[in-house]
Structures are given as C-alpha cells and as structure tokens.
Amino acid sequence: MYITLSIMPSLPTQNRRVVLAERPDRGPITEKTFKLENAKIGDLEDGQILVKVLYTSIVSPLTSI
C-alpha cells in the first residue's frame, strides 16, 4: 500500500499562533487575554515533518477543569 502526499512547492517560513498573554482572573475573557504572534519556522531536520492545522476546537466542559 502506498500513501500519496501532496508536496507543497515551497514550505512556509512564518507561523501564526495565538498565545496566552495573561492568565484571566474571574470574569469575562477580553481581547487582552490572548495575542496573535508571527513566529519563524525553522528548517526541518531529518525525521521531522511540517503539518498544517486547518481546524481546532476547545470543548466547553473541559474549560472548567
């Protein structure tokens, strides 16, 4: 069995990530709680792969743990 991978013509060099800027106290989470950052993606080494995440979610009941 063979798995066909679509090879991207050029690898991205930047990664956008959402970072926890401050731990929220009680009350609503505001836009100051998180910040959006751009980070450089380093060169891949032997045995590493680059994965593109299309969707992610947080399950509400798990946020109260």
PyMOL commands that set and color helices and strands:
alter all, ss='L'
color gray80, all
select helices_A, chain A and resi 60-64
alter helices_A, ss='H'
color red, helices_A
select strands_A, chain A and resi 14-20+34-40
alter strands_A, ss='S'
color yellow, strands_A
deselect
rebuild
show_as cartoon
